[in-house]
Amino acid sequence: MGSDRLEQLRELLAEDPADLFVRYAIALELKSAGAMEEAARNLHDLLQDAPDHVPSYYQLALILGDLSRVAEAVSICERGAEQALAINDRKALAEIKELRETLLDEE
């Protein structure tokens, strides 16, 4: 799957650079491939363009936690929680808050 899937996703993105789902999928593929820094950059860029894309906050915080950038991950969780609250996504809000607590416990 890996690089073939990533290449397919990049081709789709070339057709529609504004497609948030494809951008998110590319970041997750990069994460799966172990390219954590690149995945984090992609999610950060996605959030710059679409700050209300709540799933990206969660995934970015996970990646930053894995990279031992815990303070940054906690900050991302807090921003994600604000966005989840703003769009009234209670499930995402609960998940992001739980991740934040887990990160703080590990610190």
C-alpha positions as CSV (number, residue, x, y, z in Angstrom):
1,M,0.0,0.0,0.0
2,G,2.4,2.7,1.3
3,S,4.1,4.6,-1.4
4,D,1.6,3.6,-4.1
5,R,-1.2,4.9,-2.0
6,L,0.7,8.0,-1.2
7,E,1.4,8.6,-4.9
8,Q,-2.3,8.1,-5.8
9,L,-3.3,10.6,-3.1
10,R,-0.7,13.1,-4.3
11,E,-2.1,12.8,-7.8
12,L,-5.6,13.5,-6.5
13,L,-4.3,16.5,-4.6
14,A,-2.7,17.8,-7.8
15,E,-6.2,17.7,-9.4
16,D,-7.8,19.6,-6.5
17,P,-5.2,21.2,-4.1
18,A,-8.0,22.5,-1.9
19,D,-9.4,19.0,-1.1
20,L,-9.1,18.8,2.7
21,F,-9.9,15.1,2.8
22,V,-7.0,14.2,0.4
23,R,-4.6,16.5,2.3
24,Y,-5.6,14.8,5.6
25,A,-5.2,11.3,4.0
26,I,-1.7,12.2,2.8
27,A,-0.7,13.2,6.3
28,L,-2.1,10.0,7.7
29,E,-0.2,8.0,5.0
30,L,3.0,9.8,5.9
31,K,2.4,9.0,9.6
32,S,1.9,5.3,8.8
33,A,5.1,5.4,6.8
34,G,7.0,6.8,9.7
35,A,7.6,10.2,8.1
36,M,6.4,11.9,11.3
37,E,7.9,15.3,10.7
38,E,6.5,15.6,7.2
39,A,3.1,14.4,8.5
40,A,3.2,17.1,11.2
41,R,4.1,19.8,8.7
42,N,1.2,18.7,6.4
43,L,-1.3,18.8,9.2
44,H,0.0,22.1,10.4
45,D,-0.4,23.5,6.9
46,L,-3.9,22.1,6.6
47,L,-4.9,23.7,9.9
48,Q,-3.5,27.1,8.6
49,D,-5.9,26.8,5.7
50,A,-8.8,25.2,7.5
51,P,-8.7,25.9,11.3
52,D,-12.1,24.2,11.8
53,H,-10.8,20.8,10.6
54,V,-11.0,19.2,14.0
55,P,-9.6,15.7,13.2
56,S,-6.3,17.3,12.1
57,Y,-5.8,18.7,15.6
58,Y,-6.1,15.3,17.2
59,Q,-3.7,13.6,14.7
60,L,-1.2,16.5,14.9
61,A,-1.2,16.3,18.7
62,L,-0.6,12.5,18.5
63,I,2.3,13.0,16.2
64,L,3.8,15.7,18.2
65,G,3.5,13.6,21.3
66,D,5.3,10.7,19.5
67,L,8.0,13.2,18.6
68,S,8.4,14.1,22.3
69,R,7.1,17.7,21.6
70,V,4.6,17.4,24.4
71,A,4.1,21.1,25.2
72,E,3.3,21.8,21.5
73,A,1.0,18.8,21.4
74,V,-0.9,20.0,24.5
75,S,-1.2,23.5,22.8
76,I,-2.6,21.8,19.7
77,C,-5.1,19.9,21.8
78,E,-6.3,23.2,23.4
79,R,-6.8,24.8,20.0
80,G,-8.6,21.7,18.8
81,A,-10.9,21.7,21.8
82,E,-11.8,25.3,21.1
83,Q,-12.7,24.4,17.5
84,A,-14.6,21.3,18.5
85,L,-16.6,23.4,21.0
86,A,-17.2,26.0,18.3
87,I,-18.7,23.5,15.9
88,N,-20.5,21.6,18.8
89,D,-18.7,18.3,18.1
90,R,-18.9,16.8,21.6
91,K,-17.3,13.5,20.6
92,A,-14.2,15.2,19.1
93,L,-14.1,17.5,22.1
94,A,-14.1,14.6,24.5
95,E,-11.4,12.7,22.5
96,I,-9.2,15.8,22.3
97,K,-9.5,16.5,26.0
98,E,-8.7,12.9,26.9
99,L,-5.6,13.1,24.7
100,R,-4.6,16.3,26.3
101,E,-4.8,14.7,29.8
102,T,-2.8,11.7,28.6
103,L,-0.1,14.0,27.3
104,L,0.0,15.9,30.5
105,D,0.3,12.7,32.5
106,E,3.2,11.6,30.4
107,E,5.1,14.9,30.8
